Amino acid sequence: MRRQIKENIFEIAQAAAKIVGTKVTVTLGQQAPKPALNQLLKESPISEDDLLEKAKREPVVKSFLDVFPGPVKAEKIDS
């Protein structure tokens, strides 16, 4: 996901600027590594609805959804 955002950061900034009506600078910050989703799922099984709600509370996901609202679907990814 980070790679896709980085590749499209200019378009994301343009879309955000159009929405808020002023220039927007989009930057990607470094975050501390988090446990892999698969590891979290192994430790405590979570329903897809719970997983979606948990994802929506993540700051990066929340800010993205604030700018680009729309239907969201949670999927379990097996590696």
Secondary structure, DSSP 8 states (H G I E B T S, - for coil): -HHHHHHTHHHHHHHHHHHHTS--------------HHHHHHHS---HHHHHHHHHHSHHHHHHHHHS-----------
